[in-house]
Amino acid sequence: MDGIDAAYMKTDGKRKVELGESITLPFNQNLRQKLTKVLSSNFELKALERQLTEAHFDAITHAIHLKKQTRDVGTAVLSMEIQF
């Protein structure tokens, strides 16, 4: 369980897909411990869900920042994967 992968993909909305930049943002230690705990017990999920959502928001923010640096124009689709 290491973090969140985020990547840009350009597509014409039909078949053509072009892969763009990607990043992996590691979970902070607190979130990693809670995720590990929830996988092995009946841990309270509401607070963890909020933290995980915020971690995804951070990943998207970083990915958008990287995309702006490339000045590439086109349709972008953000793909994210949670890694456990």
N, C-alpha and C positions, 0 to 999 in steps of 0.2 A: 504494500500500500504506500505509494510514493507521492501521488499528487494528481493534478489535473492537466491533461493535454488539451491544447486549443490550437486550431489550425484554420487558415483561410483556404477556401476553394473557390475558384471562379468557374461559373457555369453559364451555359446559354439557356438553362432551364429545361433542357431536353436530354441530350446525350453527352455533349462536350463538357468535360470537367478538367480543370487545370489546377494542380496542387500549388499552394502558395506557402508562405512562411508558417512555421509552427513553433510552439513553445511548450515547455512543461514547467508548471509552477508547483513546487512541493507543498504539501500540507504542512502547516505549522505543527509543532510537537503536540500542542494541546488538542487540536482537531484530530490528529492522527491517533492519539491515545483514546479519544472518545469514539472514534470509528472502530477501533480495535475492540473496545469494550462493548459496543452495541452489537458487534458481530458474535460475541461470545456470551451475551446475557440479555436480559429484558430491560435494558437501559432506556431512560426517558428520551423519546425521539424528537419532541418539539424543538427544544433548544439546539439539538444537533442539526436538525433540518435547516434551521436559520443560519447556523455557522457554515454549513455546506453550500447553501445558496450564496452567501457572501463570498465564499472562496471561488465559486463559479463566476460571480460578478467581477472579482479581481482578475481572473484569468481572461475574461472577455475584454476588460479595460486594457490589460497589457497587450493583448493581441491587436486591438484597434490601434493602440499607440505604435506598435511595430508596423502595422499596415500604413499608417499615415507617413511614416518615415520613408517608405518606398515610393510614395506619390503615384502608385498604380491606380488607374481608374478602371472601373468595370464592376460587374455584379460580383459581390462577395457573399459567401455563405460561411458562417462560422460553425465549425464542427468541434464538439467537446467530448471527451471520454474521461470518466472517472476510473482511476486505476486503483484496485484493491490488491 
